[in-house]
Amino acid sequence: MRIHQYGDASVIREEEVPRPVPGRGDVLIHVAATSFNPSDIGLRRGLLRSVFALDLPYTLGGDVAGTIVEVGDGVHTLAVGDRVIGRLDTGGAAAEYVTAAADTVVVAPTAVPLPHAAAIPIAGVTAWQAVFEHAGITSGQRVLVNGAGGGVGGFAVQLAKHAGAHVIATASPRSTDVVRQLGADEIVDYTATPLGDTLDRPVDAILNLVVVSARHAGTLMSLVRPGGVVVSATGALKAPAGSPVTAVHFVARNDTSHLAALVKLVDAGAVRVDVAASRPLADLASVHRDAESGRIRGKTVLVPGGSF
């Protein structure tokens, strides 16, 4: 599934291209699934050109789960038949086959179907870095996950709980049951109740996973105790001058050590992979349209040749 130009979802084309050949240090992966991420919309529309200019035509798909069918020279840590997952910063996973540098993929979890594991890399590692690196969540803290119904949010709720935190989550009614199952201690229906009216006392940290207005950003800052932190994986949030609250904005980096740690938690049953929908890869343009219309919840995986 490729784009030849920036634009709306209609620029996504299904095309026949030659099967890629792995170079030195690469593996060739038979794709079991890729997954949709909200950032894919900005990528397709050209909104991320300042930080990630595409070499058009461009094959979409940043998450991959699949089976290695060929290894390039110099690859000794992986073998044909290994099931792997990874984040591909150059895209390409929205296809039947994709090549990847061997050091950018890890062995897939065995506790979930391989296509479902495509939901993990980008969303899971983003959540990991928000929870552990930037917020430094520890046992006994009170944490607010703003946007818990999204793909990153589901992992953030679980990782904060794994760290021993009391988790408060914002979610719409359609996501409430799943967010509760993922471990949230309290759920705020942001469609019905202003966030500032729901907390009985300040939180230690906020993980912001949605785009917010300046006014809403101010509300978030007011909910954090002095010395606490607001970590945003979307737009930068600015703390008022003299505020005792730290504001952090980050862009998740590709880190296979974090991905491998997530795989261990999934196989141990400590983290669940919540796949809201599985659709044929040929539906990718439709998935983009659904996301832009607000009809996507959580993670959607896309399977070459059909849904899983």
C-alpha positions as CSV (number, residue, x, y, z in Angstrom):
1,M,0.0,0.0,0.0
2,R,1.8,3.1,-1.3
3,I,1.5,6.8,-1.7
4,H,2.9,8.7,-4.7
5,Q,2.0,12.1,-3.3
6,Y,0.8,13.7,-0.1
7,G,-3.0,14.2,0.3
8,D,-6.2,12.7,1.6
9,A,-6.8,8.9,2.0
10,S,-7.5,8.6,-1.7
11,V,-3.7,8.8,-2.4
12,I,-3.2,5.4,-0.9
13,R,-2.8,2.8,-3.7
14,E,-2.6,-0.9,-3.7
15,E,0.1,-1.8,-6.1
16,E,2.2,-4.8,-7.3
17,V,5.9,-4.2,-6.7
18,P,9.0,-6.5,-6.8
19,R,9.6,-8.6,-3.8
20,P,12.4,-6.8,-1.8
21,V,15.9,-8.4,-1.4
22,P,17.7,-8.2,1.9
23,G,21.0,-6.5,2.0
24,R,23.9,-7.0,4.3
25,G,22.6,-7.0,7.9
26,D,19.0,-7.2,6.8
27,V,16.3,-9.8,7.1
28,L,13.3,-10.4,4.7
29,I,10.1,-10.7,6.6
30,H,6.9,-12.3,5.3
31,V,4.4,-9.9,6.9
32,A,1.7,-11.3,9.2
33,A,0.3,-7.8,9.9
34,T,1.1,-4.2,10.3
35,S,-0.9,-1.7,12.4
36,F,-2.4,1.7,12.0
37,N,-1.1,4.6,14.1
38,P,-2.6,8.1,14.2
39,S,0.7,9.6,13.1
40,D,0.2,7.8,9.8
41,I,-2.4,10.4,8.9
42,G,0.1,13.3,9.4
43,L,2.7,11.3,7.4
44,R,0.3,10.7,4.5
45,R,-0.9,14.4,4.5
46,G,2.7,15.7,4.5
47,L,2.3,17.4,7.9
48,L,5.5,15.7,9.2
49,R,7.8,16.7,6.3
50,S,9.9,18.9,8.6
51,V,10.9,16.0,10.7
52,F,10.3,13.0,8.3
53,A,10.5,13.8,4.6
54,L,9.4,10.8,2.5
55,D,11.1,9.4,-0.5
56,L,8.1,9.0,-2.8
57,P,6.6,6.7,-3.8
58,Y,6.4,5.5,-0.2
59,T,5.1,2.2,1.2
60,L,3.2,2.8,4.4
61,G,3.5,0.7,7.6
62,G,5.7,1.4,10.6
63,D,4.8,-1.6,12.7
64,V,5.6,-5.1,11.5
65,A,4.9,-8.6,12.8
66,G,6.0,-11.6,10.6
67,T,8.2,-14.5,9.9
68,I,11.8,-14.3,8.5
69,V,12.1,-16.0,5.2
70,E,15.6,-14.9,4.2
71,V,18.6,-13.4,5.9
72,G,21.3,-11.2,4.4
73,D,25.0,-11.5,4.8
74,G,26.3,-10.8,8.3
75,V,23.1,-11.7,10.1
76,H,23.9,-14.2,12.9
77,T,21.4,-13.5,15.6
78,L,18.2,-14.4,13.6
79,A,17.3,-17.2,11.3
80,V,14.8,-18.2,8.7
81,G,11.6,-19.2,10.5
82,D,12.0,-16.8,13.4
83,R,8.8,-14.8,14.2
84,V,9.7,-11.2,14.9
85,I,8.2,-7.8,15.5
86,G,9.6,-4.3,15.1
87,R,9.3,-0.7,14.3
88,L,10.4,0.3,10.8
89,D,11.3,3.9,10.7
90,T,11.5,3.8,6.9
91,G,8.0,2.2,6.6
92,G,7.3,-0.6,4.2
93,A,5.3,-3.0,6.4
94,A,2.0,-2.4,4.6
95,A,3.0,-5.1,2.2
96,E,3.3,-8.9,1.8
97,Y,7.1,-8.7,2.3
98,V,9.4,-6.1,3.8
99,T,13.1,-6.0,4.6
100,A,14.4,-4.7,7.9
101,A,17.8,-4.3,9.6
102,A,18.2,-7.3,11.8
103,D,19.0,-5.1,14.8
104,T,15.7,-3.3,14.6
105,V,13.5,-6.4,15.2
106,V,13.0,-8.7,18.2
107,V,11.6,-12.1,18.7
108,A,7.8,-11.9,18.8
109,P,5.8,-12.9,21.9
110,T,4.3,-16.3,21.9
111,A,1.3,-15.5,24.1
112,V,-0.6,-13.7,21.4
113,P,-1.3,-14.5,17.8
114,L,1.5,-13.1,15.6
115,P,-0.8,-10.7,13.7
116,H,-1.9,-9.2,17.0
117,A,1.7,-8.6,17.9
118,A,1.9,-5.9,15.2
119,A,0.0,-3.7,17.7
120,I,3.0,-3.5,20.0
121,P,6.0,-1.8,18.6
122,I,5.2,1.9,18.1
123,A,2.4,2.2,20.6
124,G,4.0,0.0,23.3
125,V,7.4,1.6,23.1
126,T,5.9,5.1,23.2
127,A,4.0,4.2,26.3
128,W,7.1,2.6,27.9
129,Q,9.2,5.7,27.4
130,A,6.4,8.0,28.7
131,V,5.9,5.9,31.8
132,F,9.4,4.9,32.8
133,E,11.9,7.4,31.1
134,H,10.0,10.7,31.2
135,A,7.5,10.4,34.0
136,G,9.6,8.0,36.1
137,I,6.4,6.4,37.5
138,T,7.0,4.5,40.8
139,S,4.9,2.5,43.2
140,G,2.3,4.4,45.2
141,Q,2.1,7.4,42.8
142,R,-1.2,8.7,41.4
143,V,-1.1,8.9,37.6
144,L,-3.6,10.4,35.1
145,V,-3.5,8.9,31.6
146,N,-5.2,11.4,29.4
147,G,-6.3,9.5,26.3
148,A,-6.4,6.0,27.7
149,G,-8.7,4.7,25.0
150,G,-6.1,5.0,22.3
151,G,-3.4,2.5,21.3
152,V,-0.6,4.2,23.4
153,G,-3.1,4.8,26.2
154,G,-3.9,1.2,26.6
155,F,-0.3,0.3,27.1
156,A,0.4,3.3,29.3
157,V,-2.4,2.3,31.7
158,Q,-1.0,-1.2,32.0
159,L,2.6,-0.1,32.4
160,A,1.8,2.4,35.1
161,K,-0.2,-0.2,36.9
162,H,2.8,-2.6,36.5
163,A,4.9,0.1,38.2
164,G,2.6,0.1,41.1
165,A,0.7,3.3,40.5
166,H,-2.9,4.3,41.1
167,V,-4.1,5.0,37.6
168,I,-6.9,7.4,36.7
169,A,-7.8,7.3,33.0
170,T,-9.8,9.5,30.7
171,A,-11.9,7.6,28.1
172,S,-15.1,7.9,26.1
173,P,-18.0,5.6,26.9
174,R,-17.0,3.3,24.0
175,S,-13.6,2.6,25.6
176,T,-14.6,2.5,29.3
177,D,-15.0,-1.2,29.6
178,V,-11.7,-2.0,27.9
179,V,-9.8,0.6,29.8
180,R,-11.2,-0.8,33.1
181,Q,-10.1,-4.3,32.0
182,L,-6.6,-3.0,31.3
183,G,-6.3,-2.0,35.0
184,A,-7.5,1.6,35.4
185,D,-8.5,2.3,39.0
186,E,-10.7,5.3,38.1
187,I,-12.2,6.3,34.8
188,V,-13.3,9.8,33.8
189,D,-15.8,10.1,30.9
190,Y,-14.3,13.3,29.3
191,T,-17.4,13.6,27.1
192,A,-19.6,14.2,30.2
193,T,-17.5,15.6,32.9
194,P,-14.9,18.4,32.9
195,L,-11.6,16.9,33.9
196,G,-10.9,19.6,36.5
197,D,-14.1,18.7,38.4
198,T,-13.3,15.0,38.9
199,L,-10.2,14.7,40.9
200,D,-10.4,14.9,44.7
201,R,-6.6,15.7,45.0
202,P,-3.7,16.3,42.7
203,V,-1.8,13.6,40.9
204,D,1.9,13.0,40.7
205,A,2.1,12.7,37.0
206,I,0.0,13.1,33.8
207,L,0.6,11.2,30.7
208,N,-1.0,13.3,27.9
209,L,-1.7,11.2,24.8
210,V,-4.1,13.5,22.9
211,V,-3.9,16.9,21.2
212,V,-5.1,19.5,23.6
213,S,-5.9,23.2,23.4
214,A,-4.0,25.8,25.4
215,R,-6.9,26.1,27.8
216,H,-7.0,22.4,28.3
217,A,-3.2,22.3,28.8
218,G,-3.6,24.8,31.6
219,T,-6.3,22.6,33.2
220,L,-3.9,19.6,33.1
221,M,-1.1,21.6,34.8
222,S,-3.5,22.6,37.6
223,L,-4.2,18.9,38.4
224,V,-0.5,18.1,39.2
225,R,1.1,18.5,42.6
226,P,4.0,20.8,43.0
227,G,7.1,18.9,41.9
228,G,5.0,16.7,39.6
229,V,5.3,16.2,35.9
230,V,3.2,16.4,32.7
231,V,4.6,14.2,29.9
232,S,3.1,14.8,26.5
233,A,3.6,12.4,23.5
234,T,1.6,14.7,21.3
235,G,2.1,18.5,21.2
236,A,4.4,20.4,23.6
237,L,2.6,21.7,26.7
238,K,4.1,24.7,28.3
239,A,4.1,25.2,32.0
240,P,3.2,28.7,33.2
241,A,6.1,30.9,34.3
242,G,7.1,30.0,37.8
243,S,5.0,26.8,37.8
244,P,6.2,24.1,40.2
245,V,5.2,21.5,37.6
246,T,7.6,20.2,35.0
247,A,6.3,19.8,31.4
248,V,8.0,17.3,29.1
249,H,7.4,16.8,25.4
250,F,9.0,13.8,23.7
251,V,9.0,11.9,20.4
252,A,9.4,8.2,21.0
253,R,12.6,6.7,19.6
254,N,13.2,3.2,18.2
255,D,14.6,1.1,21.1
256,T,14.6,-2.6,20.8
257,S,15.6,-3.1,24.4
258,H,12.3,-1.5,25.4
259,L,10.4,-3.6,22.8
260,A,12.1,-6.8,24.1
261,A,11.1,-5.9,27.7
262,L,7.5,-5.4,26.5
263,V,7.5,-8.8,24.8
264,K,8.6,-10.4,28.2
265,L,5.7,-8.7,30.0
266,V,3.3,-9.8,27.3
267,D,4.5,-13.4,27.6
268,A,4.4,-13.2,31.4
269,G,0.7,-12.1,31.2
270,A,1.5,-8.8,32.8
271,V,0.6,-6.8,29.7
272,R,-2.3,-7.5,27.4
273,V,-2.3,-6.7,23.7
274,D,-5.7,-5.2,23.0
275,V,-6.6,-5.3,19.3
276,A,-9.8,-3.5,18.7
277,A,-10.1,-4.6,15.0
278,S,-8.4,-6.7,12.4
279,R,-8.9,-5.7,8.8
280,P,-7.5,-6.7,5.4
281,L,-4.5,-4.6,4.3
282,A,-6.4,-3.5,1.2
283,D,-8.8,-1.6,3.6
284,L,-5.9,0.7,4.7
285,A,-7.4,3.8,3.0
286,S,-10.7,3.1,4.6
287,V,-9.0,2.8,8.0
288,H,-7.5,6.2,7.5
289,R,-10.9,7.7,6.7
290,D,-12.4,6.0,9.7
291,A,-9.7,7.4,12.0
292,E,-10.1,10.9,10.6
293,S,-13.8,10.6,11.4
294,G,-13.2,9.5,14.9
295,R,-14.5,5.9,14.3
296,I,-11.3,4.1,15.4
297,R,-10.7,2.8,19.0
298,G,-7.5,1.4,20.2
299,K,-5.3,-0.5,17.8
300,T,-6.3,-1.8,14.4
301,V,-4.1,-4.4,12.7
302,L,-4.0,-4.9,9.0
303,V,-3.4,-8.3,7.5
304,P,-2.1,-8.9,3.9
305,G,-4.6,-11.1,2.1
306,G,-7.4,-10.7,4.6
307,S,-8.4,-10.1,8.2
308,F,-7.3,-12.4,11.1
